[in-house]
Amino acid sequence: DEWHDEFKAVAQVGQEFGYMVVRGDEKATPGDIFPQLLHLIVSAKVVIANISGRNPNVFYELGIAHALDKPVILLAHNESDVPFDIRSKRIVFYGSDADLRDKLSKMLARTLLAT
């Protein structure tokens, strides 16, 4: 999987904060995946979305999280991964997995303090 290392880094940070970290597409269940994704977003304390690669499914789920007023942390490799209409949001730009863990840990701490 292309994003395995990034997810592993995010999971490590989340676990350090005492959270269970789940990927939206992690469980293979029969039928429509949307109710499962919606349940995960609704029950999430924080939604972390890696928008690198501009995956339409990620943006769809991100829109749901924003509509539900969930705290969201955006991740991206570089600014070219970020569409113009969300460039005003705080985004964690990272170059390596270690960089991602460090920056995400700081951003998650700030986000949790604000909620």
Biopython code that builds the backbone (N, CA, C, O; Angstrom):
import numpy as np
from Bio.PDB.StructureBuilder import StructureBuilder

atoms = [
    (1, "ASP", "N", (0.841, -1.190, 0.000)),
    (1, "ASP", "CA", (0.000, 0.000, 0.000)),
    (1, "ASP", "C", (0.880, 1.245, 0.000)),
    (1, "ASP", "O", (1.834, 1.361, 0.770)),
    (2, "GLU", "N", (0.536, 2.153, -0.870)),
    (2, "GLU", "CA", (1.330, 3.372, -1.063)),
    (2, "GLU", "C", (1.476, 4.215, 0.211)),
    (2, "GLU", "O", (2.518, 4.841, 0.407)),
    (3, "TRP", "N", (0.473, 4.246, 1.066)),
    (3, "TRP", "CA", (0.479, 5.121, 2.240)),
    (3, "TRP", "C", (0.698, 4.360, 3.545)),
    (3, "TRP", "O", (0.412, 4.889, 4.619)),
    (4, "HIS", "N", (1.196, 3.136, 3.468)),
    (4, "HIS", "CA", (1.384, 2.307, 4.659)),
    (4, "HIS", "C", (2.308, 2.973, 5.686)),
    (4, "HIS", "O", (1.980, 3.025, 6.871)),
    (5, "ASP", "N", (3.455, 3.480, 5.238)),
    (5, "ASP", "CA", (4.415, 4.075, 6.175)),
    (5, "ASP", "C", (3.853, 5.319, 6.844)),
    (5, "ASP", "O", (4.061, 5.531, 8.039)),
    (6, "GLU", "N", (3.141, 6.146, 6.079)),
    (6, "GLU", "CA", (2.531, 7.338, 6.660)),
    (6, "GLU", "C", (1.462, 6.955, 7.685)),
    (6, "GLU", "O", (1.380, 7.554, 8.757)),
    (7, "PHE", "N", (0.643, 5.950, 7.347)),
    (7, "PHE", "CA", (-0.378, 5.525, 8.296)),
    (7, "PHE", "C", (0.253, 4.965, 9.559)),
    (7, "PHE", "O", (-0.233, 5.214, 10.662)),
    (8, "LYS", "N", (1.321, 4.220, 9.405)),
    (8, "LYS", "CA", (2.027, 3.673, 10.569)),
    (8, "LYS", "C", (2.532, 4.805, 11.468)),
    (8, "LYS", "O", (2.437, 4.713, 12.692)),
    (9, "ALA", "N", (3.064, 5.866, 10.869)),
    (9, "ALA", "CA", (3.534, 7.020, 11.644)),
    (9, "ALA", "C", (2.373, 7.701, 12.363)),
    (9, "ALA", "O", (2.496, 8.061, 13.533)),
    (10, "VAL", "N", (1.249, 7.879, 11.672)),
    (10, "VAL", "CA", (0.070, 8.495, 12.284)),
    (10, "VAL", "C", (-0.439, 7.617, 13.418)),
    (10, "VAL", "O", (-0.788, 8.123, 14.485)),
    (11, "ALA", "N", (-0.486, 6.311, 13.200)),
    (11, "ALA", "CA", (-0.960, 5.390, 14.241)),
    (11, "ALA", "C", (-0.068, 5.445, 15.478)),
    (11, "ALA", "O", (-0.563, 5.405, 16.604)),
    (12, "GLN", "N", (1.239, 5.537, 15.272)),
    (12, "GLN", "CA", (2.163, 5.620, 16.411)),
    (12, "GLN", "C", (1.905, 6.878, 17.235)),
    (12, "GLN", "O", (1.878, 6.829, 18.465)),
    (13, "VAL", "N", (1.718, 7.996, 16.556)),
    (13, "VAL", "CA", (1.450, 9.251, 17.272)),
    (13, "VAL", "C", (0.121, 9.150, 18.014)),
    (13, "VAL", "O", (0.038, 9.513, 19.187)),
    (14, "GLY", "N", (-0.905, 8.664, 17.347)),
    (14, "GLY", "CA", (-2.205, 8.537, 17.995)),
    (14, "GLY", "C", (-2.152, 7.647, 19.217)),
    (14, "GLY", "O", (-2.756, 7.962, 20.243)),
    (15, "GLN", "N", (-1.437, 6.539, 19.120)),
    (15, "GLN", "CA", (-1.314, 5.617, 20.245)),
    (15, "GLN", "C", (-0.547, 6.254, 21.397)),
    (15, "GLN", "O", (-0.842, 5.984, 22.561)),
    (16, "GLU", "N", (0.433, 7.093, 21.084)),
    (16, "GLU", "CA", (1.163, 7.804, 22.145)),
    (16, "GLU", "C", (0.234, 8.721, 22.927)),
    (16, "GLU", "O", (0.468, 8.988, 24.106)),
    (17, "PHE", "N", (-0.823, 9.205, 22.272)),
    (17, "PHE", "CA", (-1.809, 10.054, 22.938)),
    (17, "PHE", "C", (-2.944, 9.235, 23.546)),
    (17, "PHE", "O", (-3.875, 9.799, 24.121)),
    (18, "GLY", "N", (-2.874, 7.913, 23.424)),
    (18, "GLY", "CA", (-3.874, 7.046, 24.013)),
    (18, "GLY", "C", (-5.089, 6.786, 23.137)),
    (18, "GLY", "O", (-6.127, 6.354, 23.640)),
    (19, "TYR", "N", (-4.983, 7.037, 21.848)),
    (19, "TYR", "CA", (-6.103, 6.850, 20.948)),
    (19, "TYR", "C", (-5.942, 5.599, 20.100)),
    (19, "TYR", "O", (-4.831, 5.175, 19.782)),
    (20, "MET", "N", (-7.081, 5.021, 19.744)),
    (20, "MET", "CA", (-7.104, 3.959, 18.758)),
    (20, "MET", "C", (-7.194, 4.649, 17.396)),
    (20, "MET", "O", (-8.071, 5.485, 17.179)),
    (21, "VAL", "N", (-6.308, 4.309, 16.501)),
    (21, "VAL", "CA", (-6.268, 4.941, 15.190)),
    (21, "VAL", "C", (-6.776, 3.935, 14.158)),
    (21, "VAL", "O", (-6.283, 2.810, 14.073)),
    (22, "VAL", "N", (-7.763, 4.358, 13.382)),
    (22, "VAL", "CA", (-8.391, 3.483, 12.407)),
    (22, "VAL", "C", (-8.398, 4.176, 11.056)),
    (22, "VAL", "O", (-8.731, 5.355, 10.943)),
    (23, "ARG", "N", (-8.032, 3.433, 10.056)),
    (23, "ARG", "CA", (-8.121, 3.916, 8.680)),
    (23, "ARG", "C", (-9.518, 3.631, 8.166)),
    (23, "ARG", "O", (-10.076, 2.569, 8.443)),
    (24, "GLY", "N", (-10.082, 4.554, 7.430)),
    (24, "GLY", "CA", (-11.441, 4.393, 6.928)),
    (24, "GLY", "C", (-11.635, 3.167, 6.066)),
    (24, "GLY", "O", (-12.718, 2.582, 6.057)),
    (25, "ASP", "N", (-10.602, 2.767, 5.340)),
    (25, "ASP", "CA", (-10.728, 1.620, 4.449)),
    (25, "ASP", "C", (-10.082, 0.358, 5.017)),
    (25, "ASP", "O", (-9.821, -0.600, 4.289)),
    (26, "GLU", "N", (-9.832, 0.369, 6.313)),
    (26, "GLU", "CA", (-9.092, -0.724, 6.946)),
    (26, "GLU", "C", (-9.877, -2.030, 7.025)),
    (26, "GLU", "O", (-9.315, -3.102, 6.798)),
    (27, "LYS", "N", (-11.144, -1.956, 7.339)),
    (27, "LYS", "CA", (-11.950, -3.171, 7.509)),
    (27, "LYS", "C", (-12.659, -3.502, 6.203)),
    (27, "LYS", "O", (-13.347, -2.664, 5.620)),
    (28, "ALA", "N", (-12.480, -4.707, 5.770)),
    (28, "ALA", "CA", (-13.179, -5.175, 4.573)),
    (28, "ALA", "C", (-14.510, -5.781, 4.998)),
    (28, "ALA", "O", (-14.549, -6.873, 5.564)),
    (29, "THR", "N", (-15.589, -5.075, 4.725)),
    (29, "THR", "CA", (-16.910, -5.576, 5.065)),
    (29, "THR", "C", (-17.747, -5.635, 3.795)),
    (29, "THR", "O", (-17.566, -4.818, 2.892)),
    (30, "PRO", "N", (-18.653, -6.589, 3.722)),
    (30, "PRO", "CA", (-19.492, -6.671, 2.530)),
    (30, "PRO", "C", (-20.485, -5.517, 2.477)),
    (30, "PRO", "O", (-20.872, -4.961, 3.505)),
    (31, "GLY", "N", (-20.884, -5.172, 1.269)),
    (31, "GLY", "CA", (-21.897, -4.142, 1.105)),
    (31, "GLY", "C", (-21.303, -2.741, 1.050)),
    (31, "GLY", "O", (-20.107, -2.552, 0.826)),
    (32, "ASP", "N", (-22.162, -1.792, 1.257)),
    (32, "ASP", "CA", (-21.817, -0.374, 1.172)),
    (32, "ASP", "C", (-20.892, 0.025, 2.310)),
    (32, "ASP", "O", (-21.214, -0.187, 3.480)),
    (33, "ILE", "N", (-19.743, 0.601, 1.972)),
    (33, "ILE", "CA", (-18.774, 1.008, 2.988)),
    (33, "ILE", "C", (-19.141, 2.354, 3.622)),
    (33, "ILE", "O", (-18.628, 2.695, 4.688)),
    (34, "PHE", "N", (-20.025, 3.117, 2.973)),
    (34, "PHE", "CA", (-20.338, 4.463, 3.465)),
    (34, "PHE", "C", (-20.849, 4.494, 4.906)),
    (34, "PHE", "O", (-20.364, 5.312, 5.687)),
    (35, "PRO", "N", (-21.803, 3.645, 5.297)),
    (35, "PRO", "CA", (-22.260, 3.694, 6.700)),
    (35, "PRO", "C", (-21.118, 3.461, 7.698)),
    (35, "PRO", "O", (-21.086, 4.080, 8.761)),
    (36, "GLN", "N", (-20.195, 2.579, 7.356)),
    (36, "GLN", "CA", (-19.048, 2.328, 8.236)),
    (36, "GLN", "C", (-18.159, 3.566, 8.324)),
    (36, "GLN", "O", (-17.734, 3.951, 9.414)),
    (37, "LEU", "N", (-17.877, 4.189, 7.181)),
    (37, "LEU", "CA", (-17.051, 5.400, 7.182)),
    (37, "LEU", "C", (-17.726, 6.521, 7.966)),
    (37, "LEU", "O", (-17.081, 7.224, 8.744)),
    (38, "LEU", "N", (-19.018, 6.677, 7.756)),
    (38, "LEU", "CA", (-19.755, 7.717, 8.467)),
    (38, "LEU", "C", (-19.695, 7.490, 9.970)),
    (38, "LEU", "O", (-19.491, 8.433, 10.735)),
    (39, "HIS", "N", (-19.873, 6.249, 10.393)),
    (39, "HIS", "CA", (-19.795, 5.918, 11.820)),
    (39, "HIS", "C", (-18.405, 6.258, 12.388)),
    (39, "HIS", "O", (-18.292, 6.811, 13.482)),
    (40, "LEU", "N", (-17.356, 5.921, 11.632)),
    (40, "LEU", "CA", (-15.995, 6.220, 12.099)),
    (40, "LEU", "C", (-15.767, 7.719, 12.228)),
    (40, "LEU", "O", (-15.159, 8.176, 13.196)),
    (41, "ILE", "N", (-16.245, 8.475, 11.267)),
    (41, "ILE", "CA", (-16.062, 9.934, 11.317)),
    (41, "ILE", "C", (-16.867, 10.533, 12.465)),
    (41, "ILE", "O", (-16.359, 11.374, 13.207)),
    (42, "VAL", "N", (-18.107, 10.109, 12.613)),
    (42, "VAL", "CA", (-18.962, 10.632, 13.684)),
    (42, "VAL", "C", (-18.366, 10.339, 15.056)),
    (42, "VAL", "O", (-18.415, 11.189, 15.945)),
    (43, "SER", "N", (-17.806, 9.151, 15.237)),
    (43, "SER", "CA", (-17.291, 8.760, 16.549)),
    (43, "SER", "C", (-15.849, 9.230, 16.805)),
    (43, "SER", "O", (-15.338, 9.075, 17.914)),
    (44, "ALA", "N", (-15.205, 9.793, 15.801)),
    (44, "ALA", "CA", (-13.809, 10.207, 15.947)),
    (44, "ALA", "C", (-13.663, 11.447, 16.817)),
    (44, "ALA", "O", (-14.450, 12.387, 16.713)),
    (45, "LYS", "N", (-12.663, 11.439, 17.664)),
    (45, "LYS", "CA", (-12.308, 12.636, 18.447)),
    (45, "LYS", "C", (-11.635, 13.649, 17.531)),
    (45, "LYS", "O", (-11.897, 14.848, 17.625)),
    (46, "VAL", "N", (-10.769, 13.168, 16.646)),
    (46, "VAL", "CA", (-10.049, 13.992, 15.672)),
    (46, "VAL", "C", (-9.971, 13.194, 14.371)),
    (46, "VAL", "O", (-9.776, 11.979, 14.390)),
    (47, "VAL", "N", (-10.124, 13.881, 13.254)),
    (47, "VAL", "CA", (-9.964, 13.256, 11.941)),
    (47, "VAL", "C", (-8.651, 13.741, 11.349)),
    (47, "VAL", "O", (-8.408, 14.945, 11.262)),
    (48, "ILE", "N", (-7.812, 12.806, 10.944)),
    (48, "ILE", "CA", (-6.534, 13.133, 10.306)),
    (48, "ILE", "C", (-6.633, 12.669, 8.865)),
    (48, "ILE", "O", (-6.878, 11.491, 8.601)),
    (49, "ALA", "N", (-6.442, 13.596, 7.928)),
    (49, "ALA", "CA", (-6.594, 13.281, 6.512)),
    (49, "ALA", "C", (-5.309, 13.612, 5.769)),
    (49, "ALA", "O", (-4.830, 14.745, 5.801)),
    (50, "ASN", "N", (-4.763, 12.609, 5.104)),
    (50, "ASN", "CA", (-3.587, 12.827, 4.265)),
    (50, "ASN", "C", (-4.089, 13.132, 2.861)),
    (50, "ASN", "O", (-4.620, 12.260, 2.174)),
    (51, "ILE", "N", (-3.912, 14.390, 2.443)),
    (51, "ILE", "CA", (-4.422, 14.811, 1.145)),
    (51, "ILE", "C", (-3.368, 14.713, 0.047)),
    (51, "ILE", "O", (-3.608, 15.146, -1.080)),
    (52, "SER", "N", (-2.217, 14.153, 0.360)),
    (52, "SER", "CA", (-1.201, 13.901, -0.662)),
    (52, "SER", "C", (-1.800, 12.977, -1.718)),
    (52, "SER", "O", (-2.456, 11.991, -1.385)),
    (53, "GLY", "N", (-1.579, 13.290, -2.955)),
    (53, "GLY", "CA", (-2.113, 12.458, -4.028)),
    (53, "GLY", "C", (-3.509, 12.842, -4.461)),
    (53, "GLY", "O", (-4.001, 12.341, -5.472)),
    (54, "ARG", "N", (-4.158, 13.722, -3.715)),
    (54, "ARG", "CA", (-5.491, 14.236, -4.065)),
    (54, "ARG", "C", (-6.516, 13.131, -4.327)),
    (54, "ARG", "O", (-7.239, 13.173, -5.322)),
    (55, "ASN", "N", (-6.573, 12.155, -3.442)),
    (55, "ASN", "CA", (-7.536, 11.062, -3.569)),
    (55, "ASN", "C", (-8.954, 11.610, -3.367)),
    (55, "ASN", "O", (-9.241, 12.188, -2.319)),
    (56, "PRO", "N", (-9.849, 11.436, -4.358)),
    (56, "PRO", "CA", (-11.213, 11.968, -4.218)),
    (56, "PRO", "C", (-11.950, 11.417, -3.000)),
    (56, "PRO", "O", (-12.727, 12.144, -2.381)),
    (57, "ASN", "N", (-11.729, 10.160, -2.641)),
    (57, "ASN", "CA", (-12.395, 9.589, -1.467)),
    (57, "ASN", "C", (-11.983, 10.310, -0.195)),
    (57, "ASN", "O", (-12.808, 10.537, 0.689)),
    (58, "VAL", "N", (-10.713, 10.669, -0.100)),
    (58, "VAL", "CA", (-10.226, 11.391, 1.082)),
    (58, "VAL", "C", (-10.924, 12.742, 1.180)),
    (58, "VAL", "O", (-11.328, 13.153, 2.268)),
    (59, "PHE", "N", (-11.069, 13.433, 0.058)),
    (59, "PHE", "CA", (-11.727, 14.742, 0.085)),
    (59, "PHE", "C", (-13.216, 14.617, 0.404)),
    (59, "PHE", "O", (-13.781, 15.486, 1.069)),
    (60, "TYR", "N", (-13.844, 13.561, -0.056)),
    (60, "TYR", "CA", (-15.247, 13.311, 0.268)),
    (60, "TYR", "C", (-15.407, 13.128, 1.780)),
    (60, "TYR", "O", (-16.287, 13.730, 2.395)),
    (61, "GLU", "N", (-14.552, 12.294, 2.368)),
    (61, "GLU", "CA", (-14.603, 12.045, 3.804)),
    (61, "GLU", "C", (-14.214, 13.297, 4.586)),
    (61, "GLU", "O", (-14.761, 13.553, 5.658)),
    (62, "LEU", "N", (-13.285, 14.064, 4.064)),
    (62, "LEU", "CA", (-12.890, 15.323, 4.691)),
    (62, "LEU", "C", (-14.071, 16.297, 4.719)),
    (62, "LEU", "O", (-14.287, 16.992, 5.712)),
    (63, "GLY", "N", (-14.828, 16.341, 3.626)),
    (63, "GLY", "CA", (-16.017, 17.203, 3.583)),
    (63, "GLY", "C", (-17.035, 16.806, 4.639)),
    (63, "GLY", "O", (-17.648, 17.668, 5.269)),
    (64, "ILE", "N", (-17.218, 15.515, 4.833)),
    (64, "ILE", "CA", (-18.143, 15.034, 5.861)),
    (64, "ILE", "C", (-17.650, 15.470, 7.238)),
    (64, "ILE", "O", (-18.428, 15.956, 8.059)),
    (65, "ALA", "N", (-16.364, 15.295, 7.483)),
    (65, "ALA", "CA", (-15.794, 15.688, 8.780)),
    (65, "ALA", "C", (-15.981, 17.180, 9.026)),
    (65, "ALA", "O", (-16.335, 17.585, 10.134)),
    (66, "HIS", "N", (-15.748, 18.001, 8.007)),
    (66, "HIS", "CA", (-15.949, 19.447, 8.152)),
    (66, "HIS", "C", (-17.414, 19.774, 8.398)),
    (66, "HIS", "O", (-17.729, 20.624, 9.231)),
    (67, "ALA", "N", (-18.318, 19.100, 7.673)),
    (67, "ALA", "CA", (-19.752, 19.349, 7.850)),
    (67, "ALA", "C", (-20.206, 19.001, 9.262)),
    (67, "ALA", "O", (-21.112, 19.633, 9.805)),
    (68, "LEU", "N", (-19.569, 17.986, 9.855)),
    (68, "LEU", "CA", (-19.899, 17.588, 11.223)),
    (68, "LEU", "C", (-19.130, 18.393, 12.260)),
    (68, "LEU", "O", (-19.243, 18.139, 13.459)),
    (69, "ASP", "N", (-18.354, 19.357, 11.803)),
    (69, "ASP", "CA", (-17.558, 20.237, 12.672)),
    (69, "ASP", "C", (-16.572, 19.455, 13.539)),
    (69, "ASP", "O", (-16.349, 19.786, 14.703)),
    (70, "LYS", "N", (-15.988, 18.415, 12.950)),
    (70, "LYS", "CA", (-14.969, 17.620, 13.638)),
    (70, "LYS", "C", (-13.629, 18.330, 13.562)),
    (70, "LYS", "O", (-13.327, 18.958, 12.547)),
    (71, "PRO", "N", (-12.818, 18.247, 14.607)),
    (71, "PRO", "CA", (-11.448, 18.753, 14.484)),
    (71, "PRO", "C", (-10.718, 17.926, 13.422)),
    (71, "PRO", "O", (-10.754, 16.696, 13.458)),
    (72, "VAL", "N", (-10.064, 18.592, 12.490)),
    (72, "VAL", "CA", (-9.397, 17.924, 11.388)),
    (72, "VAL", "C", (-7.949, 18.380, 11.321)),
    (72, "VAL", "O", (-7.649, 19.568, 11.441)),
    (73, "ILE", "N", (-7.067, 17.426, 11.130)),
    (73, "ILE", "CA", (-5.651, 17.717, 10.874)),
    (73, "ILE", "C", (-5.354, 17.232, 9.469)),
    (73, "ILE", "O", (-5.540, 16.057, 9.151)),
    (74, "LEU", "N", (-4.889, 18.149, 8.632)),
    (74, "LEU", "CA", (-4.550, 17.813, 7.254)),
    (74, "LEU", "C", (-3.059, 17.550, 7.138)),
    (74, "LEU", "O", (-2.244, 18.261, 7.725)),
    (75, "LEU", "N", (-2.709, 16.522, 6.374)),
    (75, "LEU", "CA", (-1.321, 16.163, 6.107)),
    (75, "LEU", "C", (-1.081, 16.237, 4.605)),
    (75, "LEU", "O", (-1.963, 15.904, 3.813)),
    (76, "ALA", "N", (0.124, 16.678, 4.212)),
    (76, "ALA", "CA", (0.486, 16.697, 2.792)),
    (76, "ALA", "C", (1.997, 16.723, 2.652)),
    (76, "ALA", "O", (2.717, 17.266, 3.490)),
    (77, "HIS", "N", (2.456, 16.110, 1.553)),
    (77, "HIS", "CA", (3.889, 16.138, 1.258)),
    (77, "HIS", "C", (4.348, 17.536, 0.864)),
    (77, "HIS", "O", (5.407, 17.994, 1.294)),
    (78, "ASN", "N", (3.545, 18.209, 0.044)),
    (78, "ASN", "CA", (3.936, 19.545, -0.405)),
    (78, "ASN", "C", (2.711, 20.351, -0.799)),
    (78, "ASN", "O", (1.603, 19.820, -0.880)),
    (79, "GLU", "N", (2.919, 21.627, -1.041)),
    (79, "GLU", "CA", (1.808, 22.531, -1.306)),
    (79, "GLU", "C", (1.063, 22.201, -2.601)),
    (79, "GLU", "O", (-0.117, 22.524, -2.731)),
    (80, "SER", "N", (1.729, 21.572, -3.545)),
    (80, "SER", "CA", (1.050, 21.228, -4.798)),
    (80, "SER", "C", (-0.017, 20.145, -4.594)),
    (80, "SER", "O", (-0.861, 19.942, -5.467)),
    (81, "ASP", "N", (0.013, 19.459, -3.464)),
    (81, "ASP", "CA", (-1.014, 18.470, -3.132)),
    (81, "ASP", "C", (-2.292, 19.123, -2.602)),
    (81, "ASP", "O", (-3.308, 18.448, -2.434)),
    (82, "VAL", "N", (-2.249, 20.423, -2.341)),
    (82, "VAL", "CA", (-3.341, 21.102, -1.650)),
    (82, "VAL", "C", (-4.157, 21.942, -2.629)),
    (82, "VAL", "O", (-3.624, 22.889, -3.207)),
    (83, "PRO", "N", (-5.437, 21.619, -2.830)),
    (83, "PRO", "CA", (-6.287, 22.458, -3.676)),
    (83, "PRO", "C", (-6.429, 23.866, -3.084)),
    (83, "PRO", "O", (-6.343, 24.056, -1.871)),
    (84, "PHE", "N", (-6.645, 24.826, -3.950)),
    (84, "PHE", "CA", (-6.665, 26.221, -3.507)),
    (84, "PHE", "C", (-7.706, 26.500, -2.440)),
    (84, "PHE", "O", (-7.485, 27.356, -1.583)),
    (85, "ASP", "N", (-8.841, 25.801, -2.466)),
    (85, "ASP", "CA", (-9.922, 26.122, -1.534)),
    (85, "ASP", "C", (-9.701, 25.613, -0.111)),
    (85, "ASP", "O", (-10.498, 25.917, 0.776)),
    (86, "ILE", "N", (-8.647, 24.855, 0.120)),
    (86, "ILE", "CA", (-8.339, 24.475, 1.507)),
    (86, "ILE", "C", (-6.934, 24.924, 1.924)),
    (86, "ILE", "O", (-6.447, 24.528, 2.982)),
    (87, "ARG", "N", (-6.299, 25.729, 1.116)),
    (87, "ARG", "CA", (-4.961, 26.230, 1.468)),
    (87, "ARG", "C", (-4.975, 27.142, 2.682)),
    (87, "ARG", "O", (-3.934, 27.364, 3.300)),
    (88, "SER", "N", (-6.143, 27.674, 3.032)),
    (88, "SER", "CA", (-6.225, 28.540, 4.201)),
    (88, "SER", "C", (-6.238, 27.745, 5.507)),
    (88, "SER", "O", (-6.083, 28.315, 6.586)),
    (89, "LYS", "N", (-6.422, 26.433, 5.406)),
    (89, "LYS", "CA", (-6.436, 25.567, 6.595)),
    (89, "LYS", "C", (-5.002, 25.300, 7.064)),
    (89, "LYS", "O", (-4.051, 25.414, 6.291)),
    (90, "ARG", "N", (-4.870, 24.946, 8.328)),
    (90, "ARG", "CA", (-3.561, 24.522, 8.829)),
    (90, "ARG", "C", (-3.250, 23.144, 8.273)),
    (90, "ARG", "O", (-4.063, 22.225, 8.364)),
    (91, "ILE", "N", (-2.077, 23.015, 7.703)),
    (91, "ILE", "CA", (-1.683, 21.769, 7.074)),
    (91, "ILE", "C", (-0.304, 21.376, 7.582)),
    (91, "ILE", "O", (0.600, 22.208, 7.655)),
    (92, "VAL", "N", (-0.151, 20.119, 7.929)),
    (92, "VAL", "CA", (1.143, 19.597, 8.349)),
    (92, "VAL", "C", (1.854, 19.093, 7.093)),
    (92, "VAL", "O", (1.479, 18.070, 6.522)),
    (93, "PHE", "N", (2.881, 19.824, 6.675)),
    (93, "PHE", "CA", (3.701, 19.391, 5.550)),
    (93, "PHE", "C", (4.870, 18.587, 6.101)),
    (93, "PHE", "O", (5.509, 18.996, 7.070)),
    (94, "TYR", "N", (5.145, 17.457, 5.489)),
    (94, "TYR", "CA", (6.195, 16.579, 6.000)),
    (94, "TYR", "C", (7.027, 16.022, 4.856)),
    (94, "TYR", "O", (6.555, 15.887, 3.727)),
    (95, "GLY", "N", (8.274, 15.702, 5.174)),
    (95, "GLY", "CA", (9.173, 15.147, 4.175)),
    (95, "GLY", "C", (9.498, 13.688, 4.417)),
    (95, "GLY", "O", (9.726, 12.933, 3.472)),
    (96, "SER", "N", (9.521, 13.289, 5.674)),
    (96, "SER", "CA", (9.871, 11.907, 6.028)),
    (96, "SER", "C", (8.899, 11.426, 7.096)),
    (96, "SER", "O", (8.127, 12.207, 7.654)),
    (97, "ASP", "N", (8.950, 10.134, 7.368)),
    (97, "ASP", "CA", (8.080, 9.594, 8.420)),
    (97, "ASP", "C", (8.427, 10.171, 9.785)),
    (97, "ASP", "O", (7.536, 10.443, 10.589)),
    (98, "ALA", "N", (9.712, 10.358, 10.051)),
    (98, "ALA", "CA", (10.134, 10.952, 11.324)),
    (98, "ALA", "C", (9.637, 12.391, 11.423)),
    (98, "ALA", "O", (9.175, 12.821, 12.480)),
    (99, "ASP", "N", (9.730, 13.126, 10.329)),
    (99, "ASP", "CA", (9.236, 14.508, 10.276)),
    (99, "ASP", "C", (7.731, 14.524, 10.511)),
    (99, "ASP", "O", (7.225, 15.375, 11.244)),
    (100, "LEU", "N", (7.013, 13.587, 9.892)),
    (100, "LEU", "CA", (5.572, 13.478, 10.073)),
    (100, "LEU", "C", (5.223, 13.207, 11.528)),
    (100, "LEU", "O", (4.345, 13.867, 12.085)),
    (101, "ARG", "N", (5.891, 12.254, 12.146)),
    (101, "ARG", "CA", (5.610, 11.934, 13.556)),
    (101, "ARG", "C", (5.829, 13.152, 14.451)),
    (101, "ARG", "O", (5.001, 13.446, 15.313)),
    (102, "ASP", "N", (6.931, 13.854, 14.251)),
    (102, "ASP", "CA", (7.252, 15.013, 15.076)),
    (102, "ASP", "C", (6.217, 16.127, 14.901)),
    (102, "ASP", "O", (5.682, 16.644, 15.882)),
    (103, "LYS", "N", (5.942, 16.489, 13.665)),
    (103, "LYS", "CA", (5.016, 17.596, 13.400)),
    (103, "LYS", "C", (3.583, 17.231, 13.776)),
    (103, "LYS", "O", (2.855, 18.063, 14.317)),
    (104, "LEU", "N", (3.177, 16.006, 13.497)),
    (104, "LEU", "CA", (1.823, 15.587, 13.846)),
    (104, "LEU", "C", (1.631, 15.552, 15.351)),
    (104, "LEU", "O", (0.571, 15.933, 15.848)),
    (105, "SER", "N", (2.622, 15.107, 16.072)),
    (105, "SER", "CA", (2.526, 15.067, 17.529)),
    (105, "SER", "C", (2.270, 16.468, 18.089)),
    (105, "SER", "O", (1.431, 16.644, 18.972)),
    (106, "LYS", "N", (2.983, 17.443, 17.580)),
    (106, "LYS", "CA", (2.797, 18.831, 18.042)),
    (106, "LYS", "C", (1.427, 19.358, 17.656)),
    (106, "LYS", "O", (0.767, 20.014, 18.462)),
    (107, "MET", "N", (0.987, 19.079, 16.427)),
    (107, "MET", "CA", (-0.305, 19.567, 15.959)),
    (107, "MET", "C", (-1.448, 18.882, 16.696)),
    (107, "MET", "O", (-2.444, 19.526, 17.024)),
    (108, "LEU", "N", (-1.320, 17.593, 16.959)),
    (108, "LEU", "CA", (-2.353, 16.876, 17.684)),
    (108, "LEU", "C", (-2.492, 17.410, 19.104)),
    (108, "LEU", "O", (-3.603, 17.567, 19.609)),
    (109, "ALA", "N", (-1.374, 17.686, 19.738)),
    (109, "ALA", "CA", (-1.430, 18.267, 21.095)),
    (109, "ALA", "C", (-2.153, 19.595, 21.080)),
    (109, "ALA", "O", (-2.981, 19.847, 21.955)),
    (110, "ARG", "N", (-1.869, 20.453, 20.115)),
    (110, "ARG", "CA", (-2.546, 21.761, 20.005)),
    (110, "ARG", "C", (-4.029, 21.577, 19.713)),
    (110, "ARG", "O", (-4.870, 22.277, 20.276)),
    (111, "THR", "N", (-4.344, 20.641, 18.839)),
    (111, "THR", "CA", (-5.740, 20.406, 18.464)),
    (111, "THR", "C", (-6.544, 19.903, 19.662)),
    (111, "THR", "O", (-7.671, 20.343, 19.887)),
    (112, "LEU", "N", (-5.972, 18.997, 20.416)),
    (112, "LEU", "CA", (-6.686, 18.448, 21.581)),
    (112, "LEU", "C", (-6.874, 19.490, 22.663)),
    (112, "LEU", "O", (-7.884, 19.473, 23.367)),
    (113, "LEU", "N", (-5.921, 20.397, 22.808)),
    (113, "LEU", "CA", (-6.075, 21.476, 23.793)),
    (113, "LEU", "C", (-7.220, 22.414, 23.404)),
    (113, "LEU", "O", (-7.893, 22.974, 24.269)),
    (114, "ALA", "N", (-7.432, 22.580, 22.112)),
    (114, "ALA", "CA", (-8.452, 23.497, 21.625)),
    (114, "ALA", "C", (-9.857, 22.905, 21.668)),
    (114, "ALA", "O", (-10.841, 23.634, 21.544)),
    (115, "THR", "N", (-9.958, 21.572, 21.846)),
    (115, "THR", "CA", (-11.294, 20.946, 21.833)),
    (115, "THR", "C", (-11.830, 20.745, 23.223)),
    (115, "THR", "O", (-12.937, 20.233, 23.391)),
]
sb = StructureBuilder()
sb.init_structure("model")
sb.init_model(0)
sb.init_chain("A")
sb.init_seg("    ")
for serial, (resi, resn, name, xyz) in enumerate(atoms, 1):
    if name == "N":
        sb.init_residue(resn, " ", resi, " ")
    sb.init_atom(name, np.array(xyz, "f"), 0.0, 1.0, " ", f" {name:<3s}", serial, name[0])
structure = sb.get_structure()
